[in-house]
């Protein structure tokens, strides 16, 4: 909300300052505010997007968001929210100076590389993924490129565009990111689990393996068919929006495949991020206990 909008509700400048002091209003940017209660009710990504919109409203020239900031605008799942907003403009336009909470980049910006998403300007999905592959940490970048399919992009397309950027900073890193890309991973957590497994000495699992149960099919995040072992990643929000029927059906399918002889292991964020060695040991122990070849 702008000062004008707050004034239109009947608040005086004194009222606005008092509400800011009391913590009822949060100053998002100079002259732009958010209701503190509503702000705190937002999830972290939505809060960050609010800051994107505030910068867009405050700027004389609408910014073009890039890197992880652009990924958020596109609705991509990120491993870590960027502590500052990232914008890009062509060389000679704009400046690196400005708000301390904004990192301003300068780079060539062909017209097709800029799109508008829900009123915000951002680099296109292709440009966003390739910039992230070049400049973000390896794991953060793989998490993003795994989502390329949701935007109609393939590894071949990304590699073809990357070949045009020979000599640019981070191109070699981007190649290794694209080599690790696997669009079968359907969430940030699944990507992290896949990378954890691929970096171990354990046998490679099958991804999105389909098992036919008594009343339907069950698609496992990771499976070792020769060992009758399934590994599922359960994120904090996996069941947050599910109905009771959906959850019951999920549990029923799990029971059905267990009746067939499969072992099901479940892991979450803490297991993969904070206890990776223990998690790998659990999988290894389950593989040792397996029934062996089918």
LINNOR-V985415 format. One line per field, one symbol per residue. phi: phi as a letter, one per 40 degrees, with the letter a starting at -180 (. if undefined). A space follows every 50 residues. Layout:
phi->???
//
This chain:
phi->.cdcccccchccccccccccccgcbbccadgbbbcccccccccdcccccc cdccccccccbdcbcbfcccdcdcgccbcbcccbcbbbacdgbgaccicc cbbbbbadbddccbbbbfgbcaccdcccccccccbcddcdccdccccddc bgbbcdccccccccbdgcdgcccccccccccacccbadcccccccccccb ccccccbfccbcccbibbbcdbabdcbfbbbbcbccbdbcbccccccccc cccccccccchccbbbbbdccccbbccccccccccccccccgcc
//
